[in-house]
Amino acid sequence: MVTAIVLIHANEGMVKQTAQKLMELEGISEVYPVAGPYDLVAFTRVPENEQLDDLVTEEMLELDGIQQTMTLVALDS
């Protein structure tokens, strides 16, 4: 199992809607709005790296409310 934390810059005024859309994606287990340089943090758990790649680059970045992401892959999960 591959666990990753995705830090997200959301469009202004779209944090709640973006969080709701993210929770509908398979592989995302938790989403939190946060204070600081990022707007949202998403926790992902997928079986393999290819699925993480698809989730972040094809599914998450296609959502209207997401401007940019930074993905942190857990080394021991």
C-alpha positions as CSV (number, residue, x, y, z in Angstrom):
1,M,0.0,0.0,0.0
2,V,1.3,3.4,-1.0
3,T,0.4,6.3,1.4
4,A,0.9,9.9,0.4
5,I,0.0,13.3,1.7
6,V,-1.1,15.8,-0.9
7,L,-0.8,19.5,-0.1
8,I,-3.2,21.6,-2.1
9,H,-3.5,25.2,-3.2
10,A,-7.3,25.7,-3.9
11,N,-9.0,28.5,-5.8
12,E,-10.2,31.3,-3.6
13,G,-13.6,30.7,-2.3
14,M,-13.6,27.0,-3.4
15,V,-12.0,25.3,-0.4
16,K,-15.1,23.5,0.9
17,Q,-16.4,22.5,-2.6
18,T,-12.9,21.2,-3.5
19,A,-12.7,19.2,-0.3
20,Q,-16.1,17.6,-1.1
21,K,-15.0,16.7,-4.6
22,L,-11.8,15.2,-3.4
23,M,-13.6,12.9,-0.9
24,E,-15.5,11.5,-3.9
25,L,-12.3,10.2,-5.5
26,E,-11.3,6.6,-5.0
27,G,-8.0,6.4,-3.0
28,I,-8.5,9.5,-0.9
29,S,-9.2,8.6,2.7
30,E,-9.2,12.0,4.4
31,V,-9.3,15.7,3.5
32,Y,-8.7,18.6,5.8
33,P,-8.8,22.4,5.4
34,V,-5.6,23.8,7.0
35,A,-4.1,27.2,7.9
36,G,-0.8,28.2,6.5
37,P,0.7,28.2,3.0
38,Y,-1.7,25.4,1.7
39,D,-5.5,25.3,1.8
40,L,-6.2,21.6,1.9
41,V,-4.4,18.4,2.9
42,A,-5.5,15.1,1.4
43,F,-4.4,11.7,2.6
44,T,-4.2,9.0,0.0
45,R,-3.9,5.3,0.2
46,V,-3.6,3.3,-3.0
47,P,-2.2,-0.2,-3.8
48,E,0.6,0.9,-6.2
49,N,2.6,4.0,-7.4
50,E,0.9,4.0,-10.8
51,Q,-2.4,4.5,-9.1
52,L,-1.0,7.4,-7.0
53,D,0.3,8.9,-10.3
54,D,-3.2,8.6,-11.9
55,L,-5.0,9.9,-8.8
56,V,-2.8,13.1,-8.5
57,T,-2.1,13.9,-12.2
58,E,-5.2,12.8,-13.9
59,E,-8.0,13.0,-11.3
60,M,-7.1,15.6,-8.7
61,L,-5.5,18.2,-11.0
62,E,-8.5,18.1,-13.3
63,L,-10.8,19.4,-10.6
64,D,-11.8,23.0,-11.1
65,G,-10.9,24.1,-7.6
66,I,-7.3,23.0,-7.5
67,Q,-4.5,25.3,-8.6
68,Q,-1.4,23.3,-7.5
69,T,-0.3,20.3,-5.5
70,M,2.7,19.0,-3.7
71,T,2.8,15.3,-3.0
72,L,4.7,13.7,-0.1
73,V,5.1,10.0,-0.3
74,A,5.3,8.1,3.0
75,L,8.5,6.0,3.1
76,D,7.1,3.5,5.7
77,S,3.4,3.0,5.8
